[in-house]
């Protein structure tokens, strides 16, 4: 399948659109996975950046894509955040690290000419360039699909033209609150041979009352069932910040939302309210380029029945989100051990940050 890589247990993975995130989750997002994304509490800017890169990768990877949003305005805002491919001059140089821990990895290294002098190796293929690599959703995939890139580099300051996005992404802007995700379910169950990328924005944001949490869980289970039909798609489903919804949804339903996804990403922006009167502030000494945190609360499951659990605060790996040269970069966040005052010299002030993060849990 174009734009995918082999994974554990005979499965395949697609890129999140961000190479750094792919590395932290074990290589990519397995096909058939529902990723639950908790939105950040500062207008959703971090959420839109993550979803925009996920959708943007559909173009160069020759994937289908589908988006559902509660309103036309939110749909337009999300599609306006889909970035274009970075120019070759701006693209950072990336070299795949060589690991000799497995014989098949070394065999691949030799097959690629890595054991030969540089002047004897085959020249690397030039990355795609131009404002957009999107093709229409109904256009057949032929020719270069076998060489479709797994992960590309994007320029967040150059969005894809609206005309290109509108023709390439199947959109739905009604019924997200009420559960009428018909276009999304049809997309996930389609027998198309190409992998698909689906985004459901703001699931449950407009729901309230005693049954609100149960309705959100029912919608998540329905999406998961549709994904299991063909196992050729990945769906990113965003939910509102849980510290704001626990009172309306109930503690049990809120916690269940973090268990039902095949992977769970929890975003938080610096400056947002964290509940219990706390505010999530960037540690002292960090520049304005640091915009928030990404907590990997659950990683994609491997071939065993037990999902991989990341290590870190509250069982979650914590990554700093940094805007660097019109791109998003992720850096591990080193929090002080619980009950200790010691903290890394280069990340002073993380103790108070850990206190605020505890209010988000």
N, C-alpha and C positions, 0 to 999 in steps of 0.2 A: 504494500500500500504506500502511495507517495507520501513523503514528508513524515514518516514514522521510523522507529528503530525497534529492533528486537528487545524483549525484556524478559523478566523472570517467568518461569513456568510456561514458556512458549507464547506469551502475550506480546503486545507491541505498545509502545508509548508514543505520544505526540508531545511537542514542546509547549510550554506555557507561554512562549513568546519572549521569555526572559531567561537567558542562559544561566544566570546566577541562581534563579529559583529552581531550574531544572536540576542543577547540581545538588542543591540542598534536599530535594525530594527523591533522590535516587536515580536521576536520569531523565525524568519527564513524567507526564500524566498518563497512566495506563488507559487504553481504550475501554469503554464501558464504565468509567468512573464518574461519579457525581461528586464534585468539589463544592462544599458549603463554604461560602466566603462571608464572614461577618464584616459589615461595612464600617469604615471609620466614621467618627462622630463630628467631623468638620466639613460637612457638605459633600462628603464622598469623593474628594479629589484623588486620594490614593486608590480607592476602589475603581474609579474610572480609568486611571492609568494602568492598573493591572488588567482590567477587562479589555481595554483598548489594545494592548499588546497581544493578548490572547486572540482577539479577532483579527488583528493585523497579520498574524502569522498564517492565517488561512490563505492569504494571497500567494506568497512564494511557495508554500507547502502544497498547493492545489487541493485545499480542503473546502468542503461545504461549510456554511455558517448560518446561524439563526439567532435572532435576538427577540426577547419578549420584555417589555417594560410596562409599568403601570399607566403611563400617560405619553402622549405624543411629545410633550416637552422633554421628558426624561429620556425618551428614545433618541431624540435629536441631539441632546447633550452628550449621550454616550457615543453615538456614531461620530460626533464631532471630535471625540477624543481618540479616534483610531489613527495612529501615527503612520507616516510613510517610511519606506526603507531609507536608511541612512546612506549617504553618498559613500563611495569607496574611499574618498580621502578622509572622511570622518570616522569610518568604521574602525573600532579598536582591533588590533591584531590579536588573534586567539590561536593558541597552539594547544592541541589535545595532549594532556600529560601522558607519558608512557608508564604503564604499570606492568612489571614483569611477574606479577603474582600469579597469572594464569597463562597457560601455554597458548590458548586460542588468542589472547590479546597480543602476545608476541608474534604469533603467526600473521595476524592482521597487520601488525607494524611492518613486518618484512614484506608482505604482499603490497603494501602501499609504497614500498621503496625506501622506508625509513632507515634501512641499514646501508644504503648506498650514498655516495657523496652527493652534495646538493646539486651539482651541475648535471648529474646523471638521472635525477628523479623526474617524473612526469610533472609538468607545470600544473599548479592548482587551478581549478575552475574559478573564473571571476564571479563574484557575487552579483546578484541581480541589482540593477540600478533603475532610477526613474521615480516618478512620483507615486506610482502604484503598480503592484503586481497582481491586483485582483482580476478575476475573470467572472463573468456572469454565472450565477448559481446553476443555470440550466445548460451551460456550455460543456460539452464532453471533454474529458481529460485525455489527452493523447500526447505522443511525442516525448517531450522532455520530462514527463511526469516521473520517470524512473530516477531522475537526478534531482528531484525537487528537494530543496534544502530542508533540514530538520528544524533549525533555529536561525533566524536572521537578526540583524541589528537594525534598530528603528530610531528615528529622530522625533522626539516628543514635541519639538517646536514646529514640525511640519506635518499637519494632519493630512490624511488622504482626502482628495477632492470628494465633495458630497455626492457627485454623480457616480463616481466609481463605487462608493460604499453602497449607495442605494441599489445599484444593479447587481451587487455581489452578495448581499446579505439578506436573507429572508427575515422580515420584521413582523412583529405583532405588538400592538400597543393597547390591547383591551383584555380584560378578564384576568390579569395577574392576581389581583386581590381576591376575585371571586372563584378562582380555580379553573378558569376556562383557558387553559394553556393548550388548546387544540393544535395550533401550528407547531408548537414545540414537540408534542408527543408524536405527531405525524412525521416530523423531521427525524426524530430519534429512531423511529421504527422503520424508516424507509429502507428499501433493499439496495440502495446505492452502494457501489463498491468503494467509493471514495470515503475517507474518514470525515467526520463532521464535528463542528465546534458549535455548541449551543450556550447561550447566556440568558439567564432569567434574572432580571434586575428587581430588587426590592420585594421579594416574596414575603407576604404578610405585613407589609409596612402599614397598610390601611386597615388592618383587622384589630378588633378590640372585643372585650367581653370574655366570658368564662370559656367559650369554645374556641377562642382564637388560636391558642397554642395547638389544640388538636387538629384544627384545619390546616395549619402550616405543616404539621407532621404528615398529614394525609397527602398533601401536595408533594412533599419531598419523597414519600414512598412511591407515589405514582411516577414521578420522574425517574426514580431508580429502577422501577420495573420496565419502563420504556427503554432505558439504556441497556438493560439486560437482554432485550429482544434480539438485537443485532451485534452489540458490543463493537461498534465501529465509531462511536462518538464519545466525546467528553463534554460534560455539562458543568458550567460554573453557575451556581445559584447563590445570589446574595440575599442575606437577611439583615434586618436592622441591628444596630448595636444592642447586644443582649442586656447590658446593664440598664438600658432604657425600657426594655420590654418584659423583664421578669415579673413585674407587678401585674401586667395585663395578661401575659401568657401563662404564668405559673412557673414555679421553679422546676417542676418535673419536665414540662414540655420544652423549656429553654435549654435544660441540660441535654435532653434527647436530641435537639437540633445539632449538637456538637458530637453526637455519636452516630447519627444515621448516615453521614457522608462518608464516602470512601476515602476522602481527604478533607481536612478542615483547616482553612486559613483564617486567622483573626487579625484584622487590620485595626490600628489605632493611630490617630494623628496627634502630634504634639500640639498642645493647646486645647484639646477637647476635654469636656467633663468626663470624669472617670467614675462617677457615682460616689456616694457617701461623702460628698463635699470635697472630693479630691480632684485635682486637675493634672493631666498628664503633661509634664514639662520635660523638655529636652535637658539632659545632664549639662552641667556647667562645662564650658570649654568646647561645646559642639557648635559648629557654624549653622547658618540658616539653610545650608544645603541639606541638612538632616530634617526630614519632614515627618517621620513617624516610625512605627514599629509594625513588623509582620511576625505574628506568632504562629508557628506550625504546630497546631494543636493535635493534628493527626496526619500521618503520612500514608501514601497509598499502600495497600496491603500487598504482600508478596505472595508466593505460591502457597504458603501455609494459611490456615484459617484464622490466625491471630494477627491483627494489623500491627504494623510497626509503630512503636510509640517513640517520638523524639524525646531527647533528654533536655532538661532545663527547668526553669521556674514553672512549678505546677504541672510538670510533665510536658512542657512545650518548649521547643527551640525558639529563641527570640532573635530576630534579625532587625538591624537598623536599616531603614529605607533612606537612601541618599540620592539626591538628584545631582548627577555628575555629567557635565558636557552634553546636555540635552538627552540624557539617558537615566535610567533607574539602575542603581547599584545596591546590592544587599551585603551587609556586613554582620558577622555574628556579634551578638550583644553579650558581654561578659558581666553577669550580675554577681554581687558578692554572695558567698555561701550564707544560707539561712542561719540567723543567730550570730553572725560574725560581722565585725565592722570593717574587715579588710576589703579593699576594692582596688581594681586596677588603676594604676597611676594615670594612664591615658584616658580613662573613662571615669573621672571623679564625678561624684554626684549621683551614681547609679543606685545608691541605697534608697534615696527618696523616690527615685523612679520605680524601684521595685515595690515600694509601699503603694504608689498610685496604681500600679499594674494589678496589685492584689484586689483593688476595688473593681477592676474590670472582669476578674475571673468569674 
